[in-house]
């Protein structure tokens, strides 16, 4: 989308046309910069959100592991105590 600025376009025949071309090209560059800035902001926001979800997943995983371990130990103790009687 970005076009190269040529010296003939900038100077123009009477200077006014060249200024118009330069203004158009600068507007195009500004539009591209806005698109890129928006994309970088979205990527940053997505990365931050992804990190928060990963942290939540680790917490839930650890909680499930602790509950499983506790229930496993309790069930093992109950089964072995019943075998003794």
SVG drawing of the C-alpha trace seen along z (x, -y; Angstrom):
<svg xmlns="http://www.w3.org/2000/svg" viewBox="-13 -27 27 86">
<polyline fill="none" stroke="black" stroke-width="0.4" points="0.0,0.0 2.9,-2.4 4.2,-4.0 7.7,-5.2 8.0,-9.0 9.6,-10.1 11.4,-13.4 9.3,-14.3 6.1,-13.8 7.2,-16.0 8.4,-18.9 5.6,-18.8 5.2,-21.3 4.1,-24.2 4.7,-22.9 1.0,-22.7 0.4,-19.4 3.5,-18.0 2.3,-19.2 -1.0,-17.5 0.7,-14.2 2.9,-14.6 -0.1,-15.2 -1.8,-12.1 1.2,-9.9 1.6,-11.2 -2.0,-10.5 -1.5,-6.9 1.5,-6.5 -0.4,-7.8 -3.2,-5.4 -0.8,-2.5 0.8,-3.6 -2.6,-3.7 -3.3,-0.1 0.1,1.1 -0.3,-0.7 -3.8,0.9 -2.4,4.3 0.4,4.0 -2.1,2.9 -4.3,5.8 -1.4,8.3 -0.2,6.8 -3.7,7.1 -4.1,10.7 -0.8,11.7 -1.7,10.2 -5.0,12.0 -3.4,15.2 -1.0,15.0 -3.8,14.4 -5.6,17.5 -2.5,19.6 -2.0,18.5 -5.6,19.4 -5.2,22.8 -2.1,23.5 -4.0,22.6 -7.0,24.8 -4.6,27.6 -2.8,27.4 -6.1,27.3 -7.3,30.4 -4.0,32.2 -4.3,31.5 -7.9,32.6 -7.1,35.8 -4.1,36.5 -6.1,36.0 -8.9,38.3 -6.4,40.9 -4.7,41.0 -8.0,41.1 -9.4,43.9 -6.1,45.9 -6.2,45.5 -9.9,46.5 -9.3,49.6 -6.3,50.8 -8.1,50.2 -11.0,52.3 -8.6,55.2 -7.3,55.2 -10.7,56.2"/>
</svg>
